[in-house]
């Protein structure tokens, strides 16, 4: 018999914005301060699903709910990625994939489906196709059969490295995948690998990939930021940009198609014409570990000590009525 728990966020429906452009989450007012955030994704009701290495946290702007392997069907507390499409949540963990569809929780692992690995690193949905980057290859979810097809891996394609740590898809439906040994492109069984030897990549460790509104591919590496455009490749580093470090932690694209880049020494943004250094730090010697963005254009800046929310238009959240902003947890 399946045990379930109904969680309600009892707050009237409204969109609220704080006049402050910054908000700091400390240990006393949130469960985030000592947790390593890995991903943030917002559902259609305005609920933020926050993945950490210690479990899953849901936040609607005022209330926090913690989910873990003890009070839910999460296969692992190490949440590596979350992708939301309509009423379906795809949650990748270190021990399998959890799909939540209309409050029905189902776990997929290598023992009950054709996933190439239980370590689900990244998920992207493009034109209804769910692409899944794992530590042993790229897979595609076939919803009609409720199973998976391996599309690119060492076994199937004899590629050098199939431990994919980053993933995105451009406007031409080309799948871009990052590894610690180079960048892969893939479409219709045709793949290509880019490294420092055959491209302008500054480093083979590809930690993040973002595609902007102009179909430019922004590649975060251990030694600089590369953008692939229709005109070619361009490198940004400390020499030709406001970057204070070439070690790129993360990249995001905001509602205005600006690119935000974080390193441990700060955050900068690019509007297509010029770079701008952002004054987001609370403490002078603050070390930034990661950067995320939610559906309200709030930037979540993670540091070693706290979480800083930044939004030049004011921090914003949406609180919904209980029927829309509730969900059932399967245990």
Secondary structure as GFF3:
##gff-version 3
##sequence-region A 1 331
A	DSSP	beta_strand	4	7	.	.	.	ID=ss1
A	DSSP	beta_strand	14	17	.	.	.	ID=ss2
A	DSSP	beta_strand	22	25	.	.	.	ID=ss3
A	DSSP	beta_strand	37	42	.	.	.	ID=ss4
A	DSSP	beta_strand	48	52	.	.	.	ID=ss5
A	DSSP	beta_strand	55	59	.	.	.	ID=ss6
A	DSSP	beta_strand	64	67	.	.	.	ID=ss7
A	DSSP	beta_strand	79	85	.	.	.	ID=ss8
A	DSSP	beta_strand	88	93	.	.	.	ID=ss9
A	DSSP	beta_strand	96	101	.	.	.	ID=ss10
A	DSSP	beta_strand	104	108	.	.	.	ID=ss11
A	DSSP	beta_strand	120	126	.	.	.	ID=ss12
A	DSSP	beta_strand	129	134	.	.	.	ID=ss13
A	DSSP	beta_strand	137	142	.	.	.	ID=ss14
A	DSSP	beta_strand	147	152	.	.	.	ID=ss15
A	DSSP	alpha_helix	154	157	.	.	.	ID=ss16
A	DSSP	beta_strand	166	169	.	.	.	ID=ss17
A	DSSP	beta_strand	175	179	.	.	.	ID=ss18
A	DSSP	beta_strand	182	187	.	.	.	ID=ss19
A	DSSP	beta_strand	190	194	.	.	.	ID=ss20
A	DSSP	beta_strand	206	211	.	.	.	ID=ss21
A	DSSP	beta_strand	217	221	.	.	.	ID=ss22
A	DSSP	beta_strand	224	229	.	.	.	ID=ss23
A	DSSP	beta_strand	232	236	.	.	.	ID=ss24
A	DSSP	beta_strand	250	253	.	.	.	ID=ss25
A	DSSP	beta_strand	259	263	.	.	.	ID=ss26
A	DSSP	beta_strand	266	270	.	.	.	ID=ss27
A	DSSP	beta_strand	275	278	.	.	.	ID=ss28
A	DSSP	beta_strand	288	293	.	.	.	ID=ss29
A	DSSP	beta_strand	299	303	.	.	.	ID=ss30
A	DSSP	beta_strand	307	310	.	.	.	ID=ss31
A	DSSP	beta_strand	316	319	.	.	.	ID=ss32
A	DSSP	beta_strand	327	330	.	.	.	ID=ss33
###
